Amino acid sequence: QLPATLVERLTERGVTVRSGTIVRELHRAQTGWRVVSGPVPAPEVHEADRVVLALPAVPTARLLRDVAPEASAALGTVETASMAVLTFAFDAGALPELTGSGFLVPPRDGRFIKAATFSAVKWDWVRAAGEGAGPGGADLVLLRASVGRHREASTLQHPDAVLLDRAHADLALALDAVLPRPVARHVQRWGGGLPQYAVGHLDLVATVRESVATCPGLAVAGATYEGVGIPACIATGRQAARELLGH
Ligand SMILES: Cc1cc2nc3c(=O)[nH]c(=O)nc-3n(C[C@H](O)[C@H](O)[C@H](O)COP(=O)(O)OP(=O)(O)OC[C@H]3O[C@@H](n4cnc5c(N)ncnc54)[C@H](O)[C@@H]3O)c2cc1C
């Protein structure tokens, strides 16, 4: 919902939003910046007064290689964790009562899943979406589990059906219940979706910010810097805007 709302609000303010295209190059121009996007055989060149790189660490490092080499080198060392979110829709009548909004599973428990979110309990709009949405107008309860820890990519190297079956079994164990077959299930994989903050991350971020600060009209934002949660990402976006507007 957030990206769609952002696009809507920006468009209302006269901003042109281009999605579904990869930025491949970033160069200093006579004044400002030159950004090259699109496929190699049909590149598009955009001249910009100011640029915010709100990308994961690796593509940011690639784009900064020539313009801010210290930042690029530092960002190239940021590791990420891949994960998958497994969503289940159950017939509400066949499910035990869910209390709380979910749970986290510590690695030492040796389970396949690392967390579960009782989506229909946590978010009213998810609960509402499930009302009457099942076969014959039955109510559905949506919940999800996540799998994949840092440096455990092998956990994800299974077909979708295997991930779902193993998560279903872990959920049943955790809920101490015989779980029904889900009415529907879905896998969303997030390759490299979560940047990992290693020891020394604050120094790394300081190096990146100092290096980028030597490039007038350029700023960085996103989950790589001061927190992976959405509020922290938004804060870095605001900071980038303030830097570029000189506030
Ligand atoms: C499964 C999962 C669940 C999460 N749940 C929560 C939660 O419940 N609450 C919470 O606060 N946070 C949550 N997070 C964390 C949070 O969602 C992310 O940290 C945050 O969305 C990252 O935002 P971002 O803008 O930095 O990066 P992204 O959202 O990854 O955006 C970066 C964008 O850059 C694009 N891109 C990459 N390379 C290029 C290129 N060369 N040219 C153009 N575009 C490019 C990508 O396609 C992507 O769209 C979750 C994360 C994951 C993976």
The ligand as a MOL file (V3000), in Angstrom:
LIG
                    3D

  0  0  0     0  0            999 V3000
M  V30 BEGIN CTAB
M  V30 COUNTS 53 58 0 0 0
M  V30 BEGIN ATOM
M  V30 1 C 9.9010 -9.7360 4.4810 0
M  V30 2 C 10.1230 -8.4200 5.1460 0
M  V30 3 C 9.2270 -7.9920 6.1070 0
M  V30 4 C 9.4040 -6.7560 6.7210 0
M  V30 5 N 8.4940 -6.3450 7.6520 0
M  V30 6 C 8.6220 -5.1210 8.1830 0
M  V30 7 C 7.6450 -4.6230 9.0920 0
M  V30 8 O 6.6740 -5.3070 9.4070 0
M  V30 9 N 7.8110 -3.3660 9.6020 0
M  V30 10 C 8.8740 -2.5880 9.2630 0
M  V30 11 O 8.9740 -1.4460 9.7260 0
M  V30 12 N 9.8150 -3.0320 8.4010 0
M  V30 13 C 9.7140 -4.2760 7.8590 0
M  V30 14 N 10.6650 -4.7320 6.9930 0
M  V30 15 C 11.7980 -3.8700 6.6650 0
M  V30 16 C 11.4300 -2.8090 5.6600 0
M  V30 17 O 10.3140 -3.2160 4.9040 0
M  V30 18 C 12.5910 -2.5680 4.6940 0
M  V30 19 O 13.8030 -2.4090 5.4060 0
M  V30 20 C 12.3070 -1.3080 3.8820 0
M  V30 21 O 11.1400 -1.4710 3.1050 0
M  V30 22 C 13.4640 -1.0070 2.9740 0
M  V30 23 O 13.1380 0.1540 2.2430 0
M  V30 24 P 14.1690 0.7600 1.2540 0
M  V30 25 O 13.4630 1.8680 0.5380 0
M  V30 26 O 15.4700 1.0450 1.9280 0
M  V30 27 O 14.5280 -0.4190 0.2420 0
M  V30 28 P 13.5940 -1.2220 -0.7410 0
M  V30 29 O 12.1720 -1.2050 -0.3130 0
M  V30 30 O 14.3070 -2.5170 -0.9520 0
M  V30 31 O 13.6440 -0.3390 -2.0630 0
M  V30 32 C 14.7700 -0.2990 -2.8570 0
M  V30 33 C 14.2720 -0.2510 -4.2870 0
M  V30 34 O 15.3690 -0.0240 -5.1420 0
M  V30 35 C 15.1200 -0.7460 -6.3270 0
M  V30 36 N 16.3860 -0.8730 -7.0270 0
M  V30 37 C 17.4500 -1.6530 -6.7330 0
M  V30 38 N 18.4400 -1.4320 -7.6060 0
M  V30 39 C 17.9970 -0.4850 -8.4640 0
M  V30 40 C 18.5730 0.1840 -9.5770 0
M  V30 41 N 19.8200 -0.0580 -9.9930 0
M  V30 42 N 17.8300 1.1130 -10.2320 0
M  V30 43 C 16.5610 1.3950 -9.8290 0
M  V30 44 N 15.9620 0.8030 -8.7690 0
M  V30 45 C 16.6880 -0.1240 -8.1080 0
M  V30 46 C 14.5430 -2.0570 -5.8500 0
M  V30 47 O 13.8590 -2.6860 -6.9060 0
M  V30 48 C 13.6220 -1.5670 -4.7580 0
M  V30 49 O 12.3530 -1.2660 -5.2730 0
M  V30 50 C 10.5100 -5.9570 6.3630 0
M  V30 51 C 11.4200 -6.3940 5.3910 0
M  V30 52 C 11.2310 -7.6180 4.7820 0
M  V30 53 C 12.2140 -8.0810 3.7220 0
M  V30 END ATOM
M  V30 BEGIN BOND
M  V30 1 1 1 2
M  V30 2 1 2 3
M  V30 3 2 2 52
M  V30 4 2 3 4
M  V30 5 1 4 5
M  V30 6 1 4 50
M  V30 7 2 5 6
M  V30 8 1 6 7
M  V30 9 1 6 13
M  V30 10 2 7 8
M  V30 11 1 7 9
M  V30 12 1 9 10
M  V30 13 2 10 11
M  V30 14 1 10 12
M  V30 15 2 12 13
M  V30 16 1 13 14
M  V30 17 1 14 15
M  V30 18 1 14 50
M  V30 19 1 15 16
M  V30 20 1 16 17
M  V30 21 1 16 18
M  V30 22 1 18 19
M  V30 23 1 18 20
M  V30 24 1 20 21
M  V30 25 1 20 22
M  V30 26 1 22 23
M  V30 27 1 23 24
M  V30 28 2 24 25
M  V30 29 1 24 26
M  V30 30 1 24 27
M  V30 31 1 27 28
M  V30 32 2 28 29
M  V30 33 1 28 30
M  V30 34 1 28 31
M  V30 35 1 31 32
M  V30 36 1 32 33
M  V30 37 1 33 34
M  V30 38 1 33 48
M  V30 39 1 34 35
M  V30 40 1 35 36
M  V30 41 1 35 46
M  V30 42 1 36 37
M  V30 43 1 36 45
M  V30 44 2 37 38
M  V30 45 1 38 39
M  V30 46 1 39 40
M  V30 47 2 39 45
M  V30 48 1 40 41
M  V30 49 2 40 42
M  V30 50 1 42 43
M  V30 51 2 43 44
M  V30 52 1 44 45
M  V30 53 1 46 47
M  V30 54 1 46 48
M  V30 55 1 48 49
M  V30 56 2 50 51
M  V30 57 1 51 52
M  V30 58 1 52 53
M  V30 END BOND
M  V30 END CTAB
M  END
